[in-house]
Amino acid sequence: MTTQQIIAFSVIGLMMAVFIWDRFRYDVVACCALVLAVVTGIVPPEKAFSGFSDDIVIIVGSALIVSAGVARSGIVDAAIKRFFPNLNTLHTQLALLMIAVALLSAFIKNIGALAIMMPVAFQFARKSGASPSKYLMPMSFAALLGGLMTQVGTSPNIVVSRLRHEMTGESFTMFDFTPTGAILTVVGITFLLFFHWLVPSRTKQDHAIEDVVEIKNYTSEVAITGQSPLLERALSDLVKLGDGEVIATAVLRGGTRMAPFPDLTLRSDDIVMLEGPSAAMDRIVSQGKLKLSGKPLTKEGQPDTHIISLEAIVSQDSSLAGLSAKELALSYTRGVNILAISRRGERLKERLGSMTLGVGDVLLLQGSRASLAALLQDFGLLPLAQREVMLGTRRRAFIPLLILALAMATTAVGLAPVPVAFFAAALGMVVFRAIPLTDIYKAIDGPILVMLAALIPVSDSLRTSGGSDLIAGWLGAVAMNLPAWGALGLILVSAMAVTPFLNNAATVLVMAPIAASFATSLGFRPEAFLMAVAIGAGCDFLTPVGHQCNTLVFGPGGYKFSDYPRLGLPLSALIILVSVPTLLLVWPVK
């Protein structure tokens, strides 16, 4: 080994050890490793920041924005309620998510399939009371497994097909991967379904203060419209949309106040008084096509599309104390609606307009940023820590899905590379206002992108120093003395071990020629060995950095670096045990 190779192995080994130690945040560790690599000379200074322009960083950042846009649209909630209304247990929810992600990954980019289904996972987690971490890592692994089933499912399959054509003059076809890939997907999903308990319950790391501010007892009122699907249905159907988090306290019909019996039939223009958290009431309003209190806010005669919702407290010095919303007429004088009110320790029974505001009341206000800022200043209101409040904001339900579908279609037919398609999709979310400008950088997980950008040149030092060639030489020497199943297993294990440090396509480029050459030297056909390389390169279950799917769920799942091998190591062992005999059966070496 040369000095450069020794340093490269040492830096990467030290970095992995500190990751597993988990005493420092992952982006800090990655940046320290990058500086050390530059100081020791294994990464040239001019290449130090090349990772920030790498395709993987663009793909992951764009996918986070796209996923946030899909989640914000509200269409996920509607789909769950319509097609899977009784899917309440973690096992059934997880089974549906993994099967859906795997099937989608067979035909579209696996990170795209994962981005589509992540909002569903968060909705299921909220519904079942489980941590999102119990869903996201199994879904990421299912996406990797699903990609094994077709030629276009994952980059290693495409690369290995091209290499086979260069070596033998015949490429793998679209569904040559399906027999082995389908078996591995079924086995892998079955394992994940029964052993998901190996994934610890985590919460997202580095909570901002806004993440812990939650008002659970807002009182609001909604009107039944002529377009509402709840028209002429029971009140219980309306409350059911809140998943048990919202209660109805009264129904107002004309001048009559009615008790909120579950079997009460809702009629047009009925006013329903609701109590619960704002997010749950938002689901009821958006899915039930209901109208909130207050007048429509317009700008130059057209609906104002830049409306936001904001929470504020009536302070001791506020001039609003002792007045009612009707007396204030904020909708007409200030262009601001009061959507809901919360008073600690008290259930509010009056209508919002008639309610006298008191010191300490929390108001959920709707308006433009300028009008809300002026209201807070003029009336002595104290804004709560800024967080996204969906109730009362406009959403474009189908636009995010159309944008994502268009991006996936352009990559499938080869009109645009994946980074360009995903970047354009993220931009489309902004241009078509599927996600507000102010929320874009909240959706992007900065520490994850910094970690990726810093790791890319460090990991590439293994290739530039000749370390990957050295590994390849060792493998060739060892495999010469092994039987077919042993040589096949060695290639598979080696590809799995190398892919966290190289990207999966680079792993195929390094490992495939070696696999084919010693298969030929041993008198074996090369197909099974090339397939083994593709499977090993496509199945990175051990780290959050080897594949962008694992990286995508790392931050939202609140995982630690050491969480991945807890589930990924036994899954990797199972994939190896199943892959070798399956490959020998489907692709005989003699």
N, C-alpha and C positions, 0 to 999 in steps of 0.2 A: 504493500500500500504506500502511496505517496503521502507527503506531508499534507497536501491539500485535501486528499481523501480522508485522512485521519481527522483533520479539523472539521470537515463537513459532517462526518458521522458523529463527532463529539458534540458539535453545536446542536444538531438535530436531536440527538439523544438527551442532552441536557434540557433542551426546550420541552420535549415530551415529558420528562420527569417533573418539571415545574408545573406543566399543565395538570398532570395527575395529582400533584401535591395540593393544588387548588388553594393556595394562600394568596395569590395575586390575581387580579382580573385578567382574563384571557387576552384582551387587546394590549395590555401593558407587557405581558409576557412575550407576545409576538413581536412587539416593537423592540424590546430589549434583545431578542434573538437576532433581529435584523441589524441592529447596531453592532452587536458582537460579530456577526458574519461579515460586515463591512470592515470592521477593525482588523479582523484576522485575515482578510483578503480573499475569502471564498466568494464574496459577492462584490463585484466592482462598484465603486461609488456611483458611476453613471447608470447602473442598473438597480440601485437601491430602491427607487420608488417606481419601478416599472410595474409593480403589482397594482398600483392605483388605476392603471389604464387597462388592466387585464379584463378579458371578457367575463370571467366568473364574477368579478365584483359588480359589473354592470348588470349581469343577469340576476344576481341575488337582490341587489338594491331595487331593480325594476320590479321583480316578482313581489317584493314586500309592498310596494305601492299598489300594484294590481290587486293583490289579495285584500288590501285595505279598502280599495274601491268596491270590490265585490261584496265585502262584508257590510260596508256602509249602505249599499243599495237596498238592503232589507229583503231582497229576493230569496236569500238563504232561509230566513225565518219562514217565509211563505211556503217554500218548497218542503221544508220539514213538516210543517203543519198539515200540508195537503197529502203528501205521499207517505209520511211515516209518523202519524199522529200518536201512536202508542209505543214508539221505540224509546223506552225509558231506562233500560238497564245498560250498564257499561259494556257488557259482552256483545249485546246485539248491535249497539251503536258502533262499537269498534269493528265488528265484523263487516257491517255495511261500508264504513269508511275505507277499510283496507281493500275490500273487493273492488270498490269503485275506483280508488286510486290506482290499483294494479291494472285494471282493465283499461283505464284511460292512458296509463303510462305505456301500454303496448303500442299505442298508435300516435301519441303526441309526446312532446318532450316531458320527461318525468317531473321536472320542476314546475312545469305548467299545470300538470295534473294535480300536483300537491298544492299549488297556489289556489286552484279552484276549490279544493275540498277543505282547506284550512279554516275558512270561516264556519263551515258546517261543524268542524270539530269543536270550535269554541262555543257554538250554540248547544251542542250535545253536552259539553262539559258543564255549562251553566244549568242545563236542564236536569242532569243527573247528580249535580253537586260534586263531581269529581274534578281533579286538577287537569287542566289542558295537557300537562306533561304526560298523562297516561294515554293520550291519544296521538300526540304529534310524532314522537319517535317511532312507534309502530307504523304509523302512516308513511313516514319517510322511508323506512325499510321496505314497506310494501311497494312503494313507488319504484325503488331500485329493483326489486324482484320482478315487478310487472314489465319493466323495460327489457328484461331478458327474453321476452317471448317473441319479439319480431326483430327484423333487421333494423327498423327505424326507431326501435324503442329506446336505445341508448347509444351513445357515441362509440363505445368499444365494439359493439356489433357491426357498426358501419365500417369502422377502421379495419377490423379483422376480415370482413368480407372483401375489402379492397386488397388487403395483403394476400389473401388466398388467390385472388385473381392474378396478382403479380407473380405468385409462386407456381401456380398450376394452370393458369389460363381460364379458370372457372371460378366464379364468385358464388358465395352463399346467396340463396334466394330469400325473399321476404319471410317465408314461414319455415325455413330450415331450422330456425332457432326455437320454433314453437314446441316441439315435443319435450325437449329438455327444459326449456324455460317454463312451460306450463306446470310440469311436475315440481320444479323447484318453487314456483310461486304458490302452488297449493300447499306444499309441505311447509314453506316458510310462513304463510299466513296462518296455518293451523297452529304452528309453534307459537307465533306471536299472540294468537288469541288465547292460548292456555297459559302462557308464561309472561303476559304483559305486566304481571305483578312485580317482575324484576325491575321495572322502571319505577324509580321513586316519585312520590308526589312532590312536585316542585312548584314554586311560584316564580313569576318573572323577576329576575334579578334587577337591582338598581331601581327600585320603585321611585317614581317621582311623587311629590306630595299630592298631586292631583289624583293619583291612582287610589289613594286611601280615603279620599273625601267622597262619601256617599250618603245622600239623604234618602232614607227609606220610607218616609211617611209624607210625601207630597200629596196634597189634595188638588185635584183638577176636575174639570168638567168637559165632557165631549158631547157633541150633537150627532144624532143618527141622520145621515144624509140619504137622499133618494138613490144614490149609487152604491150604498153600502151593502155588502153581501150579508150583513147581519139584520137587514130589514125583515120584519115579520119572523124573526127567530128569537129563541129564548135568551134572557139575560145571561144565563150560564155559558152560552156559546161565546159571548163577548168576553166574559171574565176568563174563560179558558185560554184565550190568546195570550194572557199574561203569565201563563205557566205557574199559577198559584201565588204569584208575587203581588197581585193587585186584587183589591176587594171593591165592590160597588157599595156605596153607602146610601145612595138614594137615586130614584128616577123621577125626574120632573116632567110632567106632561101638561102643557098649558099652564094653568095656575095651580095644578094639583101636585102635591109631593107624595110619591108612592114608595112603599117599602120595597127594598131590592130583593124580592123573592126570585130564586133561580129560574122558575118557570115563567116569569113575566115576559110577555111577548113585546118586543121592541117595535116601535112605530116611527115613521118619519118625523123628524124634529123633536123627538124625545131628547132630553138632556140627562146624561148619566154622570153622577158624581163618583169619582174614582179616588182611591187612596193607594199609594205604593211608590216604589222607586221610579225615577223618570225613564230609565231604559225599558222597563217592563211596560209602562204606559205608552211609550213610543211604539212598541210592537203592536199594541192594541189599536192605536190610532192609524198606523200605516197599513196594517193588514185588514183592518175593518173599514178602511176608507171613511174615517170619522172626521169631524170638524172640531178643532179646539176653540176655546173661548177667545174673544178678541176679533177685531176686524182684519180683513186681508191687508197686508202691507204692500204698498205699490210704490213705484218710482216712475214718474212721468206717465202715469196711467197704466203702466204694465207691472205685473208681479215682480217684486224685487227678488232676484235670485241670489243676493248676497246676504240673506238673512241668517243670523246665528242665534243660538240660545245661550244664556249666561245666568249663573246663579249669584245672588247677592243677598247680603244680610242687612236688615234695617238696624242701623246703629243707634246708640244712645242719643246722638245729636241729629238724627235724621228728621227732616221736616215731614216725612211720610207717616210717622207714628201718629196714631189717632185718626187717620183719614182712611177712607175706603177707596177701592179702585174706581168705583162709579163717580165719586166726588173728584178724583184726580183726572179722569178721562185721558189717561196717558196715550191711548191709541190715537186720539185726535190731536192732542197738543204736542206729543213727543214722538209719535210714530213707534211706540213700544207697547207690546201686549204683555200682560201678566198671565202666564200660562198655568202656573201652579203656585201654591203656597204651602210651606211646612212650618208647623209650630211645635216645638219640642214638648213631648208629653201630653199632647192634646189632639183629639180627633175633631177636625173642623167640620161643621155641619151646614154652615151658611154657603150661599153661592159666592163665587169669587168676587163678583162686582160689589156685593153688599158687605163683605168681610172687612172689619176695621183692622188695619195693620197695627202691629205692636212691635216694640223693641225686641230684637232677637229673631223675628220671623225671617225665614229664608224664602226669597222670591225667585221663581224661575221666569226670567224675562226673555222676550223675543223681540229682535229688532236688528237694524244695521249696526255695524261696529261704531260708527260715528254717533248715532243716536243713543246707543247704550252707554258709551263713554261719557257723553254729556249728562245723561240722566244720573249716573253714579256720582259725578262731581257736583251737580247742582243740588241733589237731594241727600247727600251724605250717606250713600249706600256703600257697603264694603263688599267688594267682589270676593267670592271664594276662590281658592286656588284654581287656575284655569284648567279645565278639563273638557273633553268633548261631551256635549249634551245634545243628544239626537232629537229629543222631543221638540217639535216645532220647526225643524229644519227640512228643506226640500231635498228629495232624493230622486234620481233618475234610475228607475228600477232595472231596466233591461240594457241600458247603455254599457255598463261595465262588462256584462256577459258578452255583448256583441263585440266590444273591443278585444276582449280576451280571445274569443272565437276567431276573429279576423287574424290576430297575431299567430295563433296556433296553425291556422290554415296556411298562412304565408310561409311558415317554416316547413310545414308538411310537404308542400309542393315545390319547395326550394326557391321561392321568390326572394326570401330574405334570410340571412343567418339569424340564429337564435338571439344573440345580444341586441341586434338592431330591431328585431321584431318586439322583444320585450321592452326595450327602451321606448319604442314608438307607442306601445300599449300603455306604458306608464304615463307618457306625455298625453296620450288620448284621454286618460282618466282626468287629467288636469284641464285640458282644453274644453272637454265636454262637461266639466264641473261635477264629475262623479265623486271627486274628493276636493275639498277646498284647498286653496293655496297654503293656508296656514297650517294644514294638517299633513302636508307632504313630508316634511322633515321629521314629524312625529312617527310616521309610518316606517321611515328608513331607520334601521337599527344601526346607528353609527359605530358602536364598538365592534359589531360583527364585521362590518365592511373594512374597518381599520385592521382588524386581525387578519382577514383574508389578504388584504393588500400587502401587509408586512410578511406574511408567511410565504407568499408565492416566490419571491426571489430567494428566500432561505431554502425552501424545498428544492428549487431548481439547481441549487449548488451541488446537490447529489448527482445530477446529470452532468453539469459543466465540469466538475472535478474528475469525472470518470468513475465515480462510485457506483453508478448503476451498471456500467459495463463490467466492473469488478464482480458485482453480485451475479450478473449473468454468467460470467465465466465459472464461478463457484457452482452454480446450479448445473451447468452443462457437465462438469466433472463428476458431480455426485449422481446425476441422473443416468449416466452411462452404465452404472452397476445395478440399476433397479429394474424390476419387471415392469410391464406396461402399466398396470394399475398404480404402482409406486411412482413411476415417472410422471404419470398424469396427475396424481395427487400433489406431487412436489411442485409442478408447474402452477397448479391452481392455488396452492398455499402461498407460493412466492408472489404471484400476481396480487393476491389479497394483501400481502404484507407490504408490497411496494406502492400500491395505489394511494395510500394516505399521503405519501410524500411527493409523488408525481400526480398530475391529473390523470384521469382514467384513460384518456386517449393516448397520452404519452406512455403509460404503462404498457398498452398494447403494442405500440411502436417499438418499445425496448424488448418486451418479452416474446412477442409472436415469432420473430425470426429465429430466436434461440430455440423455442419450442418446436418449430417446424424442422430446424436443422438436426437436432438430436433425435427427433422422431424418425426422420429419414435415415440417419446413421444407424439406428437400431432396427431398421427394416419395418417400421410402422407407418401407416398412413397418417398424414398430418392433421386431418380434419378434427379429430377428438381433442388434440392438443391445442389447436387454434381456438376451439370452442372453450376449452378450459381457461385459456388466457382471457377471453371475453367475459366469462362468468366471474373469474377472480377480480378483474378490473372493474366490473359493474357492481360488485357486492362489497362495498366498503361500509361495514357496520361498526367499525371500531373507533372512529374519531368523528368529530363534527366538522373537520376541515377537508376530508378526502373527497367528498362529493357535495355539490351545492345544495342538494335536498337536505342533507344532514345539517348544513350550515343554516339553511332557511328556518328550521325549527329550533335552532339552538337558543336564540334569544327569547322568542315568544314562549318556549317551553320552560324557560328558567333553568335549563340543564347545567350541570357541571361537566367538565371534560371527562371525568371518570365515570359518568353515567352511561356513556355509549358502550364501553366493553361489558358492562353488567348484563345488558341484553344482547349486544352484538357478538360477543365472544361465543356463547353457546349456539347462537344462530349461525355463525360462520362455521363452527364445527359440524353442525347438522347439514349445512349446504355442501360442505366438502364430502361428508359421508354419503350423501345422496347423489351428488354430481358424478363422482367417479364411476360407479356401476352404471348409472344412467347413460353417461357418455359412451362407455364401452358397449352398451347395448344398442344405442341409437346410431353411433358412429364407430363401427368395428375397426380396430387398428390393423387387422390383417385382411 
